């Protein structure tokens, strides 16, 4: 399989399993390389106790190698928001015009990085007051930024990432393949 794009997905303690694993699975099925980066440990535990070993550590990788930075949500999203390394990476990806994605509460890291000012976005219900231009759709794209609401929107979010990275035909092919 030819790898056409590379994504880094930071995985903090307290991540949501549906969001993280759906994103990883759909992107890999589409031929996108996904590097699962532990943040701050290589061994992380989900919000429902699933223990996972990441491919490596977020603070040890060369982010220049990646086309997109995608943040899963879950109860641990504040671990991403409170990480200066993560906020700096988000700012860097934004300045370079690379794809940035976040689901559930994780768009709060984008808020903290200041990249959602004047941008349309969505977030987990109850957090909308933190957005400049909140939208009620399940998935919202504004330029290079894609946001989504939560576990039930993970498939649609993942397919939109495929579309942004590989084009609409590949996303439609994946949608048919996955019966989505």
NORJO-V55224 format. One record per helix or strand of 2 or more residues. SS is the DSSP state (h for helix, s for strand). FROM is the first residue (numbers start at 1). LEN is the number of residues. If there is no record, write none. Layout:
ss->SS from->FROM len->LEN
ss->SS from->FROM len->LEN
This chain:
ss->s from->5 len->7
ss->h from->17 len->13
ss->s from->32 len->7
ss->s from->43 len->3
ss->s from->51 len->3
ss->s from->56 len->2
ss->h from->58 len->3
ss->h from->63 len->3
ss->s from->68 len->4
ss->h from->77 len->5
ss->h from->84 len->12
ss->s from->99 len->5
ss->h from->107 len->7
ss->s from->120 len->2
ss->h from->128 len->3
ss->s from->133 len->2
ss->s from->139 len->4
ss->s from->145 len->4
ss->h from->151 len->16
ss->h from->168 len->10
